[in-house]
Amino acid sequence: MSTESHAPHAGHEHVHGEGCGHVAVPHEGHTDYVHDGHLHRAHGDHYDECEPSGHTAHDDHEHVHGEGCGHAAVPHGDHVDYIHDGHRHAPHEGHYDEH
């Protein structure tokens, strides 16, 4: 995560980890945790927001995500992401975005 996108989550007293009760999401060499509808990642002695920026479409995605599709559903803001091949897919205008 670059310095430009460093976004500390203020007032976060909960410690995330195995058994903390929040969904763990593998993401680019670290683990994010779903908390209050957004994603946190550990960074030193605090947590950062770990949200995607920009729009990156996942090409050639023939699988349709939804209830019972076999992939973990992760509530994220106003939609649901699905964990697929170690990253999150978010539905967007007839295709899926990489998160």
DRENBA-695402 format. One record per atom (N, C-alpha, C): residue in three letters; atom name; residue number from 1; z, x, y. Coordinates in steps of 0.02 Angstrom, whole numbers, plus 50000, padded with zeros to 5 digits. Each point is the difference from the previous one (the first is absolute). Layout:
{residuo = Ala	atomo = CA	num = NUM	up = Z	east = X	north = Y}
...
***
This chain:
{residuo = Met	atomo = N	num = 1	up = 50000	east = 50043	north = 49942}
{residuo = Met	atomo = CA	num = 1	up = 50000	east = 49957	north = 50058}
{residuo = Met	atomo = C	num = 1	up = 50000	east = 50045	north = 50061}
{residuo = Ser	atomo = N	num = 2	up = 49954	east = 49991	north = 50046}
{residuo = Ser	atomo = CA	num = 2	up = 49996	east = 50043	north = 50058}
{residuo = Ser	atomo = C	num = 2	up = 50053	east = 49982	north = 50051}
{residuo = Thr	atomo = N	num = 3	up = 50012	east = 50046	north = 50047}
{residuo = Thr	atomo = CA	num = 3	up = 50049	east = 49988	north = 50053}
{residuo = Thr	atomo = C	num = 3	up = 49979	east = 49939	north = 50041}
{residuo = Glu	atomo = N	num = 4	up = 49935	east = 49991	north = 50010}
{residuo = Glu	atomo = CA	num = 4	up = 49975	east = 49945	north = 50040}
{residuo = Glu	atomo = C	num = 4	up = 50018	east = 49932	north = 49969}
{residuo = Ser	atomo = N	num = 5	up = 50002	east = 49996	north = 49934}
{residuo = Ser	atomo = CA	num = 5	up = 50014	east = 49936	north = 49967}
{residuo = Ser	atomo = C	num = 5	up = 50073	east = 49994	north = 49977}
{residuo = His	atomo = N	num = 6	up = 50042	east = 50046	north = 50021}
{residuo = His	atomo = CA	num = 6	up = 50070	east = 49999	north = 49981}
{residuo = His	atomo = C	num = 6	up = 50035	east = 49942	north = 50035}
{residuo = Ala	atomo = N	num = 7	up = 50022	east = 49952	north = 49962}
{residuo = Ala	atomo = CA	num = 7	up = 50031	east = 49940	north = 50028}
{residuo = Ala	atomo = C	num = 7	up = 50067	east = 49987	north = 49966}
{residuo = Pro	atomo = N	num = 8	up = 50054	east = 50031	north = 50023}
{residuo = Pro	atomo = CA	num = 8	up = 50066	east = 49989	north = 49969}
{residuo = Pro	atomo = C	num = 8	up = 50020	east = 49926	north = 50002}
{residuo = His	atomo = N	num = 9	up = 50031	east = 49978	north = 49946}
{residuo = His	atomo = CA	num = 9	up = 50027	east = 49932	north = 49997}
{residuo = His	atomo = C	num = 9	up = 50073	east = 50004	north = 50022}
{residuo = Ala	atomo = N	num = 10	up = 50014	east = 49975	north = 50059}
{residuo = Ala	atomo = CA	num = 10	up = 50067	east = 50005	north = 50030}
{residuo = Ala	atomo = C	num = 10	up = 50049	east = 49954	north = 49964}
{residuo = Gly	atomo = N	num = 11	up = 50062	east = 50023	north = 49994}
{residuo = Gly	atomo = CA	num = 11	up = 50054	east = 49959	north = 49973}
{residuo = Gly	atomo = C	num = 11	up = 49994	east = 49985	north = 49927}
{residuo = His	atomo = N	num = 12	up = 49969	east = 50043	north = 49962}
{residuo = His	atomo = CA	num = 12	up = 49992	east = 49988	north = 49929}
{residuo = His	atomo = C	num = 12	up = 50057	east = 50034	north = 49962}
{residuo = Glu	atomo = N	num = 13	up = 50048	east = 49961	north = 49977}
{residuo = Glu	atomo = CA	num = 13	up = 50059	east = 50029	north = 49967}
{residuo = Glu	atomo = C	num = 13	up = 49995	east = 49998	north = 49924}
{residuo = His	atomo = N	num = 14	up = 49956	east = 49959	north = 49973}
{residuo = His	atomo = CA	num = 14	up = 49991	east = 49994	north = 49928}
{residuo = His	atomo = C	num = 14	up = 49966	east = 50063	north = 49973}
{residuo = Val	atomo = N	num = 15	up = 50022	east = 50025	north = 49943}
{residuo = Val	atomo = CA	num = 15	up = 49969	east = 50058	north = 49968}
{residuo = Val	atomo = C	num = 15	up = 49954	east = 49975	north = 49945}
{residuo = His	atomo = N	num = 16	up = 49936	east = 50015	north = 50005}
{residuo = His	atomo = CA	num = 16	up = 49951	east = 49980	north = 49949}
{residuo = His	atomo = C	num = 16	up = 49999	east = 50050	north = 49943}
{residuo = Gly	atomo = N	num = 17	up = 49987	east = 49974	north = 49941}
{residuo = Gly	atomo = CA	num = 17	up = 49994	east = 50042	north = 49941}
{residuo = Gly	atomo = C	num = 17	up = 50000	east = 49956	north = 49938}
{residuo = Glu	atomo = N	num = 18	up = 49997	east = 50030	north = 49943}
{residuo = Glu	atomo = CA	num = 18	up = 49999	east = 49963	north = 49937}
{residuo = Glu	atomo = C	num = 18	up = 50059	east = 49952	north = 49996}
{residuo = Gly	atomo = N	num = 19	up = 49986	east = 49937	north = 49988}
{residuo = Gly	atomo = CA	num = 19	up = 50052	east = 49949	north = 49994}
{residuo = Gly	atomo = C	num = 19	up = 50026	east = 49972	north = 50066}
{residuo = Cys	atomo = N	num = 20	up = 49967	east = 50016	north = 50056}
{residuo = Cys	atomo = CA	num = 20	up = 50024	east = 49975	north = 50065}
{residuo = Cys	atomo = C	num = 20	up = 49984	east = 49927	north = 50012}
{residuo = Gly	atomo = N	num = 21	up = 49956	east = 49971	north = 49958}
{residuo = Gly	atomo = CA	num = 21	up = 49984	east = 49930	north = 50008}
{residuo = Gly	atomo = C	num = 21	up = 49936	east = 49987	north = 50038}
{residuo = His	atomo = N	num = 22	up = 49967	east = 50052	north = 50025}
{residuo = His	atomo = CA	num = 22	up = 49937	east = 49991	north = 50036}
{residuo = His	atomo = C	num = 22	up = 49943	east = 50028	north = 49959}
{residuo = Val	atomo = N	num = 23	up = 49941	east = 49970	north = 50007}
{residuo = Val	atomo = CA	num = 23	up = 49941	east = 50022	north = 49962}
{residuo = Val	atomo = C	num = 23	up = 49980	east = 50069	north = 50023}
{residuo = Ala	atomo = N	num = 24	up = 49992	east = 50046	north = 49952}
{residuo = Ala	atomo = CA	num = 24	up = 49977	east = 50068	north = 50013}
{residuo = Ala	atomo = C	num = 24	up = 49924	east = 50002	north = 49992}
{residuo = Val	atomo = N	num = 25	up = 49967	east = 50031	north = 50049}
{residuo = Val	atomo = CA	num = 25	up = 49928	east = 50003	north = 50000}
{residuo = Val	atomo = C	num = 25	up = 49977	east = 50073	north = 50007}
{residuo = Pro	atomo = N	num = 26	up = 49966	east = 50027	north = 49948}
{residuo = Pro	atomo = CA	num = 26	up = 49975	east = 50068	north = 50008}
{residuo = Pro	atomo = C	num = 26	up = 49947	east = 50002	north = 50054}
{residuo = His	atomo = N	num = 27	up = 50002	east = 50051	north = 50043}
{residuo = His	atomo = CA	num = 27	up = 49953	east = 50003	north = 50056}
{residuo = His	atomo = C	num = 27	up = 49990	east = 50072	north = 50022}
{residuo = Glu	atomo = N	num = 28	up = 49941	east = 50028	north = 49985}
{residuo = Glu	atomo = CA	num = 28	up = 49980	east = 50066	north = 50024}
{residuo = Glu	atomo = C	num = 28	up = 50054	east = 50054	north = 49993}
{residuo = Gly	atomo = N	num = 29	up = 50028	east = 50007	north = 49940}
{residuo = Gly	atomo = CA	num = 29	up = 50047	east = 50053	north = 49986}
{residuo = Gly	atomo = C	num = 29	up = 50073	east = 49985	north = 50017}
{residuo = His	atomo = N	num = 30	up = 50015	east = 49940	north = 50022}
{residuo = His	atomo = CA	num = 30	up = 50069	east = 49981	north = 50012}
{residuo = His	atomo = C	num = 30	up = 50009	east = 49928	north = 49977}
{residuo = Thr	atomo = N	num = 31	up = 50059	east = 49973	north = 50007}
{residuo = Thr	atomo = CA	num = 31	up = 50014	east = 49931	north = 49980}
{residuo = Thr	atomo = C	num = 31	up = 50020	east = 49960	north = 50062}
{residuo = Asp	atomo = N	num = 32	up = 49967	east = 49944	north = 50010}
{residuo = Asp	atomo = CA	num = 32	up = 50020	east = 49952	north = 50052}
{residuo = Asp	atomo = C	num = 32	up = 50043	east = 49947	north = 49967}
{residuo = Tyr	atomo = N	num = 33	up = 50041	east = 49967	north = 50041}
{residuo = Tyr	atomo = CA	num = 33	up = 50041	east = 49945	north = 49976}
{residuo = Tyr	atomo = C	num = 33	up = 49987	east = 49939	north = 50044}
{residuo = Val	atomo = N	num = 34	up = 49988	east = 49943	north = 49967}
{residuo = Val	atomo = CA	num = 34	up = 49988	east = 49938	north = 50037}
{residuo = Val	atomo = C	num = 34	up = 50067	east = 49974	north = 50023}
{residuo = His	atomo = N	num = 35	up = 50008	east = 49990	north = 50065}
{residuo = His	atomo = CA	num = 35	up = 50064	east = 49978	north = 50029}
{residuo = His	atomo = C	num = 35	up = 49985	east = 49958	north = 50061}
{residuo = Asp	atomo = N	num = 36	up = 50022	east = 49938	north = 49998}
{residuo = Asp	atomo = CA	num = 36	up = 49989	east = 49953	north = 50056}
{residuo = Asp	atomo = C	num = 36	up = 49927	east = 49992	north = 50018}
{residuo = Gly	atomo = N	num = 37	up = 49956	east = 49999	north = 49949}
{residuo = Gly	atomo = CA	num = 37	up = 49929	east = 49986	north = 50011}
{residuo = Gly	atomo = C	num = 37	up = 49959	east = 50059	north = 50024}
{residuo = His	atomo = N	num = 38	up = 50029	east = 50060	north = 50001}
{residuo = His	atomo = CA	num = 38	up = 49962	east = 50059	north = 50018}
{residuo = His	atomo = C	num = 38	up = 50022	east = 50058	north = 49957}
{residuo = Leu	atomo = N	num = 39	up = 49970	east = 50058	north = 50009}
{residuo = Leu	atomo = CA	num = 39	up = 50012	east = 50056	north = 49956}
{residuo = Leu	atomo = C	num = 39	up = 50037	east = 50057	north = 50035}
{residuo = His	atomo = N	num = 40	up = 50049	east = 50028	north = 49964}
{residuo = His	atomo = CA	num = 40	up = 50039	east = 50056	north = 50025}
{residuo = His	atomo = C	num = 40	up = 49989	east = 50059	north = 49953}
{residuo = Arg	atomo = N	num = 41	up = 50001	east = 50060	north = 50028}
{residuo = Arg	atomo = CA	num = 41	up = 49999	east = 50061	north = 49959}
{residuo = Arg	atomo = C	num = 41	up = 50054	east = 50046	north = 50026}
{residuo = Ala	atomo = N	num = 42	up = 50033	east = 50036	north = 49954}
{residuo = Ala	atomo = CA	num = 42	up = 50052	east = 50048	north = 50019}
{residuo = Ala	atomo = C	num = 42	up = 49968	east = 50058	north = 50037}
{residuo = His	atomo = N	num = 43	up = 50034	east = 50021	north = 50054}
{residuo = His	atomo = CA	num = 43	up = 49976	east = 50057	north = 50039}
{residuo = His	atomo = C	num = 43	up = 50061	east = 50036	north = 50028}
{residuo = Gly	atomo = N	num = 44	up = 50020	east = 50054	north = 49967}
{residuo = Gly	atomo = CA	num = 44	up = 50060	east = 50036	north = 50022}
{residuo = Gly	atomo = C	num = 44	up = 50061	east = 49956	north = 49993}
{residuo = Asp	atomo = N	num = 45	up = 50036	east = 49990	north = 50054}
{residuo = Asp	atomo = CA	num = 45	up = 50061	east = 49960	north = 49999}
{residuo = Asp	atomo = C	num = 45	up = 49991	east = 49928	north = 50023}
{residuo = His	atomo = N	num = 46	up = 49936	east = 49977	north = 50003}
{residuo = His	atomo = CA	num = 46	up = 49987	east = 49931	north = 50023}
{residuo = His	atomo = C	num = 46	up = 49940	east = 49973	north = 49961}
{residuo = Tyr	atomo = N	num = 47	up = 49980	east = 49939	north = 50016}
{residuo = Tyr	atomo = CA	num = 47	up = 49941	east = 49970	north = 49970}
{residuo = Tyr	atomo = C	num = 47	up = 49948	east = 49988	north = 50054}
{residuo = Asp	atomo = N	num = 48	up = 49937	east = 50008	north = 49982}
{residuo = Asp	atomo = CA	num = 48	up = 49944	east = 49985	north = 50044}
{residuo = Asp	atomo = C	num = 48	up = 49965	east = 49937	north = 49977}
{residuo = Glu	atomo = N	num = 49	up = 49969	east = 49966	north = 50047}
{residuo = Glu	atomo = CA	num = 49	up = 49954	east = 49947	north = 49983}
{residuo = Glu	atomo = C	num = 49	up = 49940	east = 50034	north = 49968}
{residuo = Cys	atomo = N	num = 50	up = 49974	east = 49972	north = 49947}
{residuo = Cys	atomo = CA	num = 50	up = 49942	east = 50030	north = 49967}
{residuo = Cys	atomo = C	num = 50	up = 49948	east = 49946	north = 49992}
{residuo = Glu	atomo = N	num = 51	up = 49967	east = 49985	north = 50054}
{residuo = Glu	atomo = CA	num = 51	up = 49951	east = 49947	north = 50002}
{residuo = Glu	atomo = C	num = 51	up = 49930	east = 50029	north = 50009}
{residuo = Pro	atomo = N	num = 52	up = 49951	east = 49969	north = 49970}
{residuo = Pro	atomo = CA	num = 52	up = 49932	east = 50025	north = 50008}
{residuo = Pro	atomo = C	num = 52	up = 49975	east = 49989	north = 50072}
{residuo = Ser	atomo = N	num = 53	up = 49955	east = 50043	north = 50020}
{residuo = Ser	atomo = CA	num = 53	up = 49967	east = 49990	north = 50064}
{residuo = Ser	atomo = C	num = 53	up = 49925	east = 50003	north = 49987}
{residuo = Gly	atomo = N	num = 54	up = 49964	east = 49963	north = 50038}
{residuo = Gly	atomo = CA	num = 54	up = 49928	east = 49999	north = 49990}
{residuo = Gly	atomo = C	num = 54	up = 49980	east = 49955	north = 49943}
{residuo = His	atomo = N	num = 55	up = 49936	east = 50002	north = 49983}
{residuo = His	atomo = CA	num = 55	up = 49972	east = 49956	north = 49950}
{residuo = His	atomo = C	num = 55	up = 49960	east = 50042	north = 49951}
{residuo = Thr	atomo = N	num = 56	up = 50024	east = 50004	north = 49937}
{residuo = Thr	atomo = CA	num = 56	up = 49965	east = 50037	north = 49948}
{residuo = Thr	atomo = C	num = 56	up = 49987	east = 49953	north = 49942}
{residuo = Ala	atomo = N	num = 57	up = 49938	east = 49979	north = 49994}
{residuo = Ala	atomo = CA	num = 57	up = 49981	east = 49954	north = 49946}
{residuo = Ala	atomo = C	num = 57	up = 49998	east = 50036	north = 49934}
{residuo = His	atomo = N	num = 58	up = 50023	east = 49967	north = 49947}
{residuo = His	atomo = CA	num = 58	up = 49996	east = 50027	north = 49932}
{residuo = His	atomo = C	num = 58	up = 49933	east = 49976	north = 49971}
{residuo = Asp	atomo = N	num = 59	up = 49955	east = 50047	north = 49991}
{residuo = Asp	atomo = CA	num = 59	up = 49933	east = 49984	north = 49975}
{residuo = Asp	atomo = C	num = 59	up = 50001	east = 49987	north = 49925}
{residuo = Asp	atomo = N	num = 60	up = 49953	east = 49960	north = 49977}
{residuo = Asp	atomo = CA	num = 60	up = 49990	east = 49986	north = 49929}
{residuo = Asp	atomo = C	num = 60	up = 50062	east = 49975	north = 49965}
{residuo = His	atomo = N	num = 61	up = 50035	east = 49954	north = 50030}
{residuo = His	atomo = CA	num = 61	up = 50060	east = 49971	north = 49971}
{residuo = His	atomo = C	num = 61	up = 49982	east = 49932	north = 49972}
{residuo = Glu	atomo = N	num = 62	up = 49990	east = 49997	north = 49934}
{residuo = Glu	atomo = CA	num = 62	up = 49978	east = 49938	north = 49968}
{residuo = Glu	atomo = C	num = 62	up = 50058	east = 49956	north = 49978}
{residuo = His	atomo = N	num = 63	up = 50059	east = 50029	north = 49991}
{residuo = His	atomo = CA	num = 63	up = 50059	east = 49963	north = 49978}
{residuo = His	atomo = C	num = 63	up = 50025	east = 49956	north = 50057}
{residuo = Val	atomo = N	num = 64	up = 50019	east = 49938	north = 49984}
{residuo = Val	atomo = CA	num = 64	up = 50028	east = 49954	north = 50050}
{residuo = Val	atomo = C	num = 64	up = 50075	east = 49999	north = 49991}
{residuo = His	atomo = N	num = 65	up = 50037	east = 50018	north = 50052}
{residuo = His	atomo = CA	num = 65	up = 50072	east = 49999	north = 49997}
{residuo = His	atomo = C	num = 65	up = 50027	east = 49930	north = 50015}
{residuo = Gly	atomo = N	num = 66	up = 50055	east = 49985	north = 49968}
{residuo = Gly	atomo = CA	num = 66	up = 50033	east = 49936	north = 50011}
{residuo = Gly	atomo = C	num = 66	up = 50054	east = 49991	north = 49948}
{residuo = Glu	atomo = N	num = 67	up = 50033	east = 49943	north = 50002}
{residuo = Glu	atomo = CA	num = 67	up = 50054	east = 49987	north = 49953}
{residuo = Glu	atomo = C	num = 67	up = 49976	east = 50009	north = 49928}
{residuo = Gly	atomo = N	num = 68	up = 50035	east = 50041	north = 49962}
{residuo = Gly	atomo = CA	num = 68	up = 49984	east = 50011	north = 49930}
{residuo = Gly	atomo = C	num = 68	up = 49945	east = 50051	north = 49988}
{residuo = Cys	atomo = N	num = 69	up = 49979	east = 50038	north = 50051}
{residuo = Cys	atomo = CA	num = 69	up = 49945	east = 50048	north = 49991}
{residuo = Cys	atomo = C	num = 69	up = 50022	east = 50064	north = 49964}
{residuo = Gly	atomo = N	num = 70	up = 50066	east = 50010	north = 49994}
{residuo = Gly	atomo = CA	num = 70	up = 50025	east = 50058	north = 49965}
{residuo = Gly	atomo = C	num = 70	up = 50020	east = 50058	north = 50045}
{residuo = His	atomo = N	num = 71	up = 49992	east = 49992	north = 50064}
{residuo = His	atomo = CA	num = 71	up = 50020	east = 50053	north = 50047}
{residuo = His	atomo = C	num = 71	up = 50059	east = 49975	north = 50041}
{residuo = Ala	atomo = N	num = 72	up = 50044	east = 50047	north = 50017}
{residuo = Ala	atomo = CA	num = 72	up = 50060	east = 49982	north = 50039}
{residuo = Ala	atomo = C	num = 72	up = 49981	east = 49974	north = 50068}
{residuo = Ala	atomo = N	num = 73	up = 50028	east = 49942	north = 50018}
{residuo = Ala	atomo = CA	num = 73	up = 49989	east = 49969	north = 50065}
{residuo = Ala	atomo = C	num = 73	up = 50055	east = 50023	north = 50048}
{residuo = Val	atomo = N	num = 74	up = 49979	east = 50022	north = 50059}
{residuo = Val	atomo = CA	num = 74	up = 50047	east = 50025	north = 50050}
{residuo = Val	atomo = C	num = 74	up = 49992	east = 49961	north = 50064}
{residuo = Pro	atomo = N	num = 75	up = 50050	east = 49958	north = 50018}
{residuo = Pro	atomo = CA	num = 75	up = 49995	east = 49963	north = 50064}
{residuo = Pro	atomo = C	num = 75	up = 49997	east = 50051	north = 50057}
{residuo = His	atomo = N	num = 76	up = 49953	east = 49990	north = 50045}
{residuo = His	atomo = CA	num = 76	up = 49990	east = 50047	north = 50054}
{residuo = His	atomo = C	num = 76	up = 49977	east = 49963	north = 50063}
{residuo = Gly	atomo = N	num = 77	up = 50047	east = 49990	north = 50046}
{residuo = Gly	atomo = CA	num = 77	up = 49984	east = 49962	north = 50061}
{residuo = Gly	atomo = C	num = 77	up = 49979	east = 49930	north = 49983}
{residuo = Asp	atomo = N	num = 78	up = 49940	east = 49981	north = 50020}
{residuo = Asp	atomo = CA	num = 78	up = 49975	east = 49931	north = 49989}
{residuo = Asp	atomo = C	num = 78	up = 49956	east = 49993	north = 49939}
{residuo = His	atomo = N	num = 79	up = 49998	east = 50051	north = 49956}
{residuo = His	atomo = CA	num = 79	up = 49957	east = 49996	north = 49941}
{residuo = His	atomo = C	num = 79	up = 50035	east = 50035	north = 49942}
{residuo = Val	atomo = N	num = 80	up = 49965	east = 50005	north = 49944}
{residuo = Val	atomo = CA	num = 80	up = 50026	east = 50033	north = 49940}
{residuo = Val	atomo = C	num = 80	up = 49953	east = 50057	north = 49982}
{residuo = Asp	atomo = N	num = 81	up = 50028	east = 50060	north = 49991}
{residuo = Asp	atomo = CA	num = 81	up = 49961	east = 50057	north = 49975}
{residuo = Asp	atomo = C	num = 81	up = 50011	east = 50003	north = 49925}
{residuo = Tyr	atomo = N	num = 82	up = 49954	east = 50033	north = 49965}
{residuo = Tyr	atomo = CA	num = 82	up = 50005	east = 50009	north = 49928}
{residuo = Tyr	atomo = C	num = 82	up = 49995	east = 50075	north = 49984}
{residuo = Ile	atomo = N	num = 83	up = 50046	east = 50024	north = 49958}
{residuo = Ile	atomo = CA	num = 83	up = 50000	east = 50070	north = 49980}
{residuo = Ile	atomo = C	num = 83	up = 49947	east = 50008	north = 49946}
{residuo = His	atomo = N	num = 84	up = 49951	east = 50044	north = 50013}
{residuo = His	atomo = CA	num = 84	up = 49944	east = 50009	north = 49954}
{residuo = His	atomo = C	num = 84	up = 49980	east = 50074	north = 50002}
{residuo = Asp	atomo = N	num = 85	up = 50004	east = 50033	north = 49943}
{residuo = Asp	atomo = CA	num = 85	up = 49982	east = 50071	north = 49995}
{residuo = Asp	atomo = C	num = 85	up = 50040	east = 50044	north = 50048}
{residuo = Gly	atomo = N	num = 86	up = 50064	east = 49984	north = 50011}
{residuo = Gly	atomo = CA	num = 86	up = 50044	east = 50041	north = 50040}
{residuo = Gly	atomo = C	num = 86	up = 49994	east = 49990	north = 50075}
{residuo = His	atomo = N	num = 87	up = 49966	east = 49948	north = 50022}
{residuo = His	atomo = CA	num = 87	up = 49998	east = 49985	north = 50071}
{residuo = His	atomo = C	num = 87	up = 49999	east = 49925	north = 50009}
{residuo = Arg	atomo = N	num = 88	up = 50004	east = 49978	north = 50062}
{residuo = Arg	atomo = CA	num = 88	up = 50004	east = 49928	north = 50014}
{residuo = Arg	atomo = C	num = 88	up = 49932	east = 49974	north = 50021}
{residuo = His	atomo = N	num = 89	up = 49984	east = 49942	north = 49974}
{residuo = His	atomo = CA	num = 89	up = 49940	east = 49964	north = 50022}
{residuo = His	atomo = C	num = 89	up = 50023	east = 49938	north = 50038}
{residuo = Ala	atomo = N	num = 90	up = 49968	east = 49989	north = 50057}
{residuo = Ala	atomo = CA	num = 90	up = 50015	east = 49942	north = 50041}
{residuo = Ala	atomo = C	num = 90	up = 49937	east = 49959	north = 50009}
{residuo = Pro	atomo = N	num = 91	up = 50003	east = 49934	north = 49987}
{residuo = Pro	atomo = CA	num = 91	up = 49940	east = 49959	north = 50010}
{residuo = Pro	atomo = C	num = 91	up = 49981	east = 49999	north = 50074}
{residuo = His	atomo = N	num = 92	up = 49933	east = 50005	north = 50013}
{residuo = His	atomo = CA	num = 92	up = 49976	east = 50000	north = 50068}
{residuo = His	atomo = C	num = 92	up = 49927	east = 49978	north = 50003}
{residuo = Glu	atomo = N	num = 93	up = 49989	east = 49940	north = 50024}
{residuo = Glu	atomo = CA	num = 93	up = 49932	east = 49974	north = 50013}
{residuo = Glu	atomo = C	num = 93	up = 49951	east = 50011	north = 49942}
{residuo = Gly	atomo = N	num = 94	up = 50020	east = 49981	north = 49940}
{residuo = Gly	atomo = CA	num = 94	up = 49955	east = 50002	north = 49942}
{residuo = Gly	atomo = C	num = 94	up = 49999	east = 50066	north = 49963}
{residuo = His	atomo = N	num = 95	up = 50043	east = 50048	north = 50019}
{residuo = His	atomo = CA	num = 95	up = 50005	east = 50063	north = 49965}
{residuo = His	atomo = C	num = 95	up = 50073	east = 50022	north = 50001}
{residuo = Tyr	atomo = N	num = 96	up = 50015	east = 50058	north = 49973}
{residuo = Tyr	atomo = CA	num = 96	up = 50068	east = 50027	north = 50002}
{residuo = Tyr	atomo = C	num = 96	up = 50001	east = 50063	north = 50041}
{residuo = Asp	atomo = N	num = 97	up = 50052	east = 50008	north = 50039}
{residuo = Asp	atomo = CA	num = 97	up = 50011	east = 50061	north = 50038}
{residuo = Asp	atomo = C	num = 97	up = 50048	east = 50045	north = 49963}
{residuo = Glu	atomo = N	num = 98	up = 49991	east = 50065	north = 50009}
{residuo = Glu	atomo = CA	num = 98	up = 50047	east = 50050	north = 49974}
{residuo = Glu	atomo = C	num = 98	up = 50057	east = 50004	north = 50049}
{residuo = His	atomo = N	num = 99	up = 50060	east = 50001	north = 49974}
{residuo = His	atomo = CA	num = 99	up = 50059	east = 50010	north = 50042}
{residuo = His	atomo = C	num = 99	up = 50037	east = 50061	north = 49974}
***
